[in-house]
Amino acid sequence: MTLKRITFIVLLFLVCLAGATAIVAQDEPTPEGDSGGMDAVVGTPIPLPTQAARSAPVQVLLGEKSRLDLFFANMPQGGVGLMQVEGEDISGATADWLNHLIEFFPIEGEGYYGLLSVGMEQATRRDNPLVVNVTYADGSREAINTSVEIVQGGFIRQEVQLPPDKTYLLDAETERGELARLESIFVQTSTERMWDDTGFTMPIPAALTSPFGAFRVFNATLNTRHTGWDIRCTIGTPIFASASGRVVFAGMLPIRGNHVIIDHGYGVYSGYSHMSVVNVTTGQLVTKEQVIGMAGNTGRTSGPHFHWEIAVNGEWIDSVAFLRTWMP
């Protein structure tokens, strides 16, 4: 074997070794700031979510004059599921589900669609009653009854250490007060579908880090849950509206810092936290991918980053899974 060939083989071995080391390093968590003082990549960063293509319904239920299609097999904690009602002369539909009354929205030529949601703390159970009430143009009604299984969401646990200057935000009353304020917004349902058929998009097209639903223990004292996903970024990164809608909150909150909430209609809300700059005001209409502010380090953080959350029918749901769901 020539010296030239031996040199080539050694160089090739070193390149492969360096590549393997890089892959291992990428899989290791990297602690940084987030909505609770941690912005760690959990394993290899997941691909950026995109909306799935329309698929056939998983389950079809027939009423006397209408048909109910379910586009899901079961509902994970923190999940969302799409339903469709079709039939002649239907004028509206609602669903009774987990003590929520859900309004269906019309799509021309396709009947009515509705979104089921399951809170991340909802108990798992095989038979959860779902009643879809269909109203016809002549005033008559019929109910289609079924049940839906709720399964575990597969959430992780995180230990979070906040710096001394942020520990005042570990007060449980502060967190309860902020959540109550947000819930008072989410219970208001506008019957106007403001998103379009391209669905929803990420507010910052960058690496996803700390996941939705994580069980978090702050400074070994406060137990809480992560209501959204964190996205890696730097201060001043533009933040885009995930879909068209109306701004229903734009202001400062203790934990979320400079925060914006957009109502997209029919119980769908998106939230954007820790901004350095807010470019919108309450009541303003925004379009999909419109810049609504800049990323920052306000609220309960230990470093610059962005926290993004979605609520459906008053429940926090996995925003990444929601983006992947086909939406009419």
N, C-alpha and C positions, 0 to 999 in steps of 0.2 A: 504494500500500500504506500502511495507516495505521500510526502510531507504535505503537499497541497491538499490532498483528499482528507488526511487526518485533521488538518486545521479546519476544513469545512465541516466535518462531522462534529468536532468540539464546539464550534460556533453554533451549529444547529441545536445541539443539546442545551447550550446555555440559553438560547432564545426560547426553547420549549419550557425550560425550567422557570424562566422569568414569567412566561405566560401563565403557567400553572399557579405560581405564587400570586399573580394579579387576580386570578379567579377566586382563590381562597380568600384573599383580602377583601374582595367585593362582597363576599357572603357574610362577613363579620359585621355586627351592628356598629353603627357610628353615632355615639351620643352627641346630640346638639339640642337646640331649643325647639319647643313646640308649645301647644296650648296648655301643657302641663309641665313644661320644663324638660321635655324629651322629644327628640326628633330623630329616632333611630331607625335605620333601614332594617326591616325584619327579613333576614335572608336576602336573596337576590332581588333587586327592585322589580316589581311586576310591570308588564308592558302597559303603556297608556291605554285606558279603556276607550273603546269605540262602540257605537250602537250596533247591535246584532241585526242581521237581516230578518225580515218577517218569516215566521215559521208557522207550521200547522198547529192547531190547538192540541193540547195534551188530553183534554177531556171535553166531551160534548154532552150537554144535558138538554133534553127536549121538554118544553112546556106544551100547553094546548095549542098556542098560536105563535110561540116564539122559541128561539134556540139560544142557549147560553154556552159560550165557548170559554174555557179556562186555558190559559197559555202557560201553566205551571203544574208540576206534579205535587209539590208541597211548598210550604212557606218556611224559610229559615228565620230565626230570630234576627230582627233588623232587616228583613227582606221586603220586597215589593213584588206584586203579581198583577198581571193584566187580565181583564175580563172583557168579553164582547157579547152584546145582546143584539140579535137580528130577528126580524119578523115584519109582517105587514101592518102598517098604520100604527107603529109604536110612537108615542109622543114623549116618553121619558122612562128612566129606570133609576132605581136606587138599590143599595145593598145594606143589609143589617149584618155587621161583622164586628165582633169583640167590643160591643157597646158603642160602635161608631155607625153613624148614618152616612153612607157614601153616595155622592151624586155622580151619575154617569154623564159623560159629555158626548154630544152628537158629532159624527163624522159623515158628511154627505155621501150617500150611496153605500155606507157600511154599517148603519145602525148606531148603537151607542157603546161606548167603552167606559170602564171603571177601573180604578186602581185600589187593590188591597194592600195594606201595610201591616207589619207586625213589629211591635216595639222590641228593642234588644233585650229587655228584661221580661218579656212575656213568657209564661211557663210553657214548656213543650207538652204537647198533647196530641193524640191521634185524631180525635173527632171533635173539631171545632165547628159549630153550626154556621153556615152561610146561607142567608135568605136573600135572593134577588127578586125585587118587586118591579114588575113591568106594567106600565100604564099605556093604554091605547087611546087613540083619538076620540073614540066615543065615550071615554070616561071609565071604561071597564078596566079591571086589573087582574093580574095573575101573579102567583109567587112560585119561584123555582127554588127548591130546597136541596142542599147538599151539605157536605162537611169537608173540611180542609185540615190536613195534618200540619202541625207546627213542629219543626225540628231544631236542633241546636245550631247556634250560629258559628261555633268554632272560634271563640274569641281568645286572645292571648292575655297574659298578665304582664304589667310593667311596674317596676319600682322607679319612682321619680324623685329627684332631689332638687328643690328650688333654692336659689341663692337667698341669702338673708334679707335682701331688700325687697323680695317678693313674697316672703312667708306670710305677710298679712293677708294675702289672697287665699290662704288655706282655711279661712273661716267658713265653716259649713253653712252658716246663715247667709253669707255672701253668695255662695253657690246656689242655694235654694232660692234666694230672691231673684237672681238672674234667670234661672230656669223658669220660674213662675212667670216672669215678665215675657219671656219668649213664648211660653205655652199660651199665654193670653192672646198672642198674635196668631199662632198657628190654628187656634180653634175657629177662626173666622175663615169661612170658605166662600170664595168668589166664584160665581158660575160663569166664568169667561175663560176659555182656553187661550192662553197667550203665547204658548210655545208653538213652533211650526213642525212640519213633518220631518225635519232633520234631527229632531230630538234635542238632547242636551250635550254640552261639551265641558271639558275641564276648564276652570278659570285661569289656570297657568299650565301650559304644556310642558311640565317638568316632572322629575322623579317623585313618585309617591313614597312617603316614608311611614310614619306611625299610623297604624290601621284603625278603622272604625271599630267601636265596641270594646276596645281594650279595657280590661280591669286595671285600674291605676291606684297605686298607693303613694301618696305624696308625703315625703319626709317622714315615712313610717307612721303617719298619724291620720291622714284624710284618705278615705276610700271613695273613688268616683269612677265614672265611665267616660270613655272618649266618644263624643257625639259625632265625629266626622273623620276625615282623612287629613293628614298633613302633607304639604307639597314643599319640596326643597326649593329655596329661592334666596335672593339677596334683597336688601332694602332698596325700594324704588322699582322693583319688578312690576310691570303693569298687570292688573287683575281684570279679567274679562267676565262679563255676565254669562252664566252658563246657558241661559236661554232668554228669550224676550219675556218681559213682565213689568210689574209695577213695584217700585221701591216702597216698602211699608215701614222700614226703619233704617235710619242712617245716623249713627251717633256713637257715644262712648259707653261701654259696659265694663265692669271691673275685671272680669276674666277674659272676655273676648276682645277687649280693647276697642279700637275704632272698628265698628262692625256695621255691615250692611245686610239687610234681608230683602229678598225679592220675592214677591208673590207671582207665581206663574199661572195661577188659576186652578180650580178644582182640588184644593187642598195641598198643592205642591209648592213648597218654599225652599229657596236656597239661601245659605248664610255664608258670609265672607268675613274673616276675623284678622285682628292684629295689624290693621292697615296703618301706614304712616300718613297717607293722604286719602281722603274720601272725596270723590269727584261727583257724587250724586246727592240728591236731597229727597226726603220723604215725599211721596206722591208722584215722583217723576217716572215717566215711562222710559224703559230702556230696551234696546234690541240685543239679540244674541251676539256675543263677542264684543259688545261695547265696553270700553275701558271705564270701570266704575271706581278705580282707586289704585293705590300703589302699596305693595307689600311693606311691612314694617316690623316693629318689635314692641307693640303696645299691648297691655293686658298681662295675663299670666303666662309669661314666656321667660326663657333663659337665653334667647338668641333670636336673630331674625329668621322668620319663616312664615308660612301661610297655613291657616286652618280653614277647611271648607266642609260644609255640612248641608244635608238635605233632610227636610221633614215632609212626610206625606200623611195626610189625615191625622195630624197632631202627633205623629210618632217619628223619632229619629230613625232614619234608615241608612243603609250602606250606600253612600253616594256613588262609589265605583260600580257596584252591582246595578244601581239604578241607571247609570249611563250605558251599561251594556244591554239593558232591556230594550227591546224594540218598542217604540212609542208611535202611535198613529198621529 
